[in-house]
């Protein structure tokens, strides 16, 4: 069975403007793909592995193409399980607000866990190669301001970072749906922009 993994990077749940858009996306996606499995991964409810010194030692072993030694295999079990859960999906939906022009710290923590050599990428004589291929990703964001103009685009560190990091591992088919501005121009504009983003989300889901 094919699977969509919904990575939730907002703690606000019912109050989340991001999820108001994501929920419309998921409703349309389920209608279009009734046979798919939808799995939620809520980064504010999951116990994510901590990147201890010993676990980081394992990353350096893998970076040079070696296998984990016995003393690092047990500390790495939770990291490998988190990676395998990520890799089990065919399509990814990330729901994330913009925090301080970038992503919430829990999403950064998650990325730092899964982005490991041998599993998501490898080094070759031709340079780094992403290993997560033939998959699609949709990223739904909500932003307090509008970062789509020539004057404000440089403050958006969220979309460029996420495009770069997931393209690096091989996911190049990435669609962004940005609900903005949510705060800068009042409630009426907020509601209008949420509705606009919901329409786009529905259209994107129906085309996947």
C-alpha positions as CSV (number, residue, x, y, z in Angstrom):
1,X,0.0,0.0,0.0
2,X,1.3,3.4,-0.9
3,X,1.7,5.9,1.9
4,X,1.7,9.7,2.5
5,X,3.6,10.8,5.6
6,X,2.2,14.0,7.1
7,X,5.0,15.6,9.1
8,X,3.4,18.1,11.5
9,X,5.7,20.8,12.7
10,X,3.2,23.1,14.6
11,X,2.3,22.7,18.2
12,X,-1.0,24.6,17.9
13,X,-3.1,21.9,16.3
14,X,-6.8,23.2,16.2
15,X,-5.5,26.8,16.4
16,X,-3.0,26.3,13.6
17,X,-3.5,28.3,10.5
18,X,-1.1,25.9,8.7
19,X,-3.2,22.9,9.5
20,X,-6.4,24.7,8.3
21,X,-4.8,24.5,4.9
22,X,-3.2,21.0,5.3
23,X,-6.6,19.5,6.4
24,X,-8.2,20.6,3.1
25,X,-5.2,19.1,1.2
26,X,-5.6,15.8,3.0
27,X,-9.4,15.7,2.4
28,X,-8.9,16.2,-1.3
29,X,-6.0,13.7,-1.4
30,X,-8.0,11.0,0.4
31,X,-10.8,11.5,-2.1
32,X,-8.4,11.2,-5.1
33,X,-6.4,8.3,-3.5
34,X,-8.8,6.2,-1.3
35,X,-6.4,3.3,-1.3
36,X,-3.5,5.2,0.2
37,X,-2.4,5.1,3.8
38,X,-2.1,8.5,5.6
39,X,0.3,8.5,8.6
40,X,0.7,11.5,10.9
41,X,4.0,12.2,12.4
42,X,3.5,15.0,15.0
43,X,6.9,16.3,15.9
44,X,5.5,17.9,19.1
45,X,4.2,14.6,20.3
46,X,6.9,12.2,19.2
47,X,10.0,11.5,21.3
48,X,12.7,12.3,18.9
49,X,16.1,10.8,19.5
50,X,18.7,13.2,20.9
51,X,21.9,13.7,19.0
52,X,24.3,12.7,21.7
53,X,28.1,12.7,21.2
54,X,28.1,8.9,20.7
55,X,25.4,9.1,18.0
56,X,27.3,11.9,16.3
57,X,30.4,9.7,16.4
58,X,28.3,7.2,14.3
59,X,27.6,9.8,11.7
60,X,31.4,10.4,11.2
61,X,31.9,6.7,10.8
62,X,29.2,6.5,8.1
63,X,30.6,9.7,6.3
64,X,33.8,7.9,5.4
65,X,31.9,4.8,4.1
66,X,32.4,2.5,7.0
67,X,29.9,0.4,8.9
68,X,28.8,1.2,12.4
69,X,31.0,-0.6,15.0
70,X,29.2,-2.8,17.6
71,X,29.4,-0.1,20.3
72,X,27.5,2.4,18.2
73,X,24.8,0.1,16.8
74,X,22.6,0.2,19.9
75,X,22.7,4.0,20.3
76,X,21.8,4.3,16.6
77,X,18.7,2.0,16.7
78,X,16.3,4.9,17.4
79,X,17.8,7.0,14.6
80,X,17.6,4.2,12.1
81,X,14.0,3.5,13.1
82,X,13.2,7.2,12.5
83,X,14.9,7.2,9.1
84,X,13.1,4.0,8.0
85,X,9.7,5.5,9.0
86,X,10.6,8.5,6.8
87,X,11.7,6.3,3.9
88,X,8.6,4.2,4.0
89,X,6.5,7.0,2.5
90,X,5.9,7.7,-1.2
91,X,4.7,11.3,-0.8
92,X,5.5,13.7,2.0
93,X,3.4,16.5,3.4
94,X,5.1,18.9,5.7
95,X,2.9,21.4,7.7
96,X,5.1,24.1,9.2
97,X,4.7,27.7,10.3
98,X,7.5,30.2,9.7
99,X,9.3,31.0,12.9
100,X,11.9,33.8,12.9
101,X,12.1,33.6,9.1
102,X,12.8,29.9,9.2
103,X,11.5,26.6,10.5
104,X,10.5,25.5,14.0
105,X,13.2,23.9,16.1
106,X,11.4,20.6,16.2
107,X,11.5,20.3,12.4
108,X,15.2,21.2,12.4
109,X,15.8,18.5,15.0
110,X,13.9,15.9,12.9
111,X,15.9,16.8,9.8
112,X,19.2,16.6,11.7
113,X,18.1,13.0,12.8
114,X,17.1,11.6,9.4
115,X,19.7,13.3,7.2
116,X,22.4,10.7,7.6
117,X,25.0,9.3,5.2
118,X,24.3,5.8,3.8
119,X,20.6,6.2,4.4
120,X,19.5,9.5,2.7
121,X,22.7,10.4,0.8
122,X,26.2,9.1,-0.1
123,X,29.4,10.6,-1.3
124,X,30.7,9.4,-4.7
125,X,33.7,10.3,-6.8
126,X,31.3,12.6,-8.7
127,X,30.1,14.3,-5.5
128,X,27.2,13.8,-3.1
129,X,24.3,11.7,-4.3
130,X,20.8,11.8,-2.9
131,X,19.3,8.4,-2.2
132,X,15.6,9.4,-1.8
133,X,14.5,9.2,-5.4
134,X,11.2,9.2,-7.3
135,X,9.2,10.7,-4.4
136,X,7.2,13.9,-4.1
137,X,6.8,16.5,-1.3
138,X,4.3,19.2,-0.6
139,X,5.2,21.8,2.0
140,X,2.4,23.9,3.5
141,X,3.5,27.0,5.5
142,X,1.9,29.9,7.2
143,X,3.7,33.2,7.7
144,X,2.9,36.3,9.8
145,X,4.1,38.6,7.0
146,X,4.2,38.4,3.2
147,X,7.6,37.2,1.9
148,X,6.6,37.0,-1.8
149,X,7.7,40.5,-2.8
150,X,11.0,41.8,-4.1
151,X,11.5,43.7,-0.8
152,X,10.7,40.9,1.6
153,X,11.8,37.7,-0.3
154,X,15.3,37.9,1.2
155,X,13.9,37.4,4.7
156,X,12.4,34.0,3.7
157,X,15.0,31.5,4.9
158,X,12.4,28.8,5.2
159,X,11.6,27.8,1.6
160,X,15.2,28.0,0.3
161,X,16.4,25.9,3.2
162,X,13.8,23.2,2.9
163,X,14.2,23.1,-0.9
164,X,18.0,22.8,-0.5
165,X,18.0,20.1,2.2
166,X,15.4,17.8,0.5
167,X,16.8,18.3,-3.0
168,X,20.2,17.3,-1.5
169,X,18.8,13.9,-0.6
170,X,17.1,13.4,-3.9
171,X,13.6,14.9,-3.5
172,X,13.4,17.5,-6.3
173,X,9.6,17.4,-6.9
174,X,8.7,19.9,-4.1
175,X,5.6,22.1,-4.1
176,X,5.2,25.0,-1.7
177,X,1.8,26.4,-0.6
178,X,2.4,29.5,1.5
179,X,-0.4,31.1,3.4
180,X,0.7,34.8,3.9
181,X,0.4,37.3,5.5
182,X,-1.3,35.8,8.6
183,X,-0.8,38.7,11.0
184,X,0.6,41.8,9.3
185,X,-2.6,43.0,7.7
186,X,-5.4,42.0,10.1
187,X,-8.0,39.3,10.4
188,X,-9.9,39.9,7.2
189,X,-6.8,39.5,5.1
190,X,-5.8,36.4,7.1
191,X,-9.1,34.7,6.4
192,X,-8.8,35.6,2.7
193,X,-5.3,34.3,2.4
194,X,-6.2,31.0,4.2
195,X,-9.0,30.5,1.8
196,X,-6.7,31.2,-1.1
197,X,-4.2,28.7,0.2
198,X,-6.9,26.1,0.8
199,X,-8.0,26.4,-2.9
200,X,-4.4,25.9,-4.1
201,X,-3.9,23.0,-1.7
202,X,-7.0,21.3,-3.0
203,X,-5.9,21.7,-6.6
204,X,-2.4,20.4,-5.8
205,X,-3.8,17.3,-4.0
206,X,-6.1,16.5,-6.9
207,X,-3.2,16.6,-9.3
208,X,-0.9,14.3,-7.4
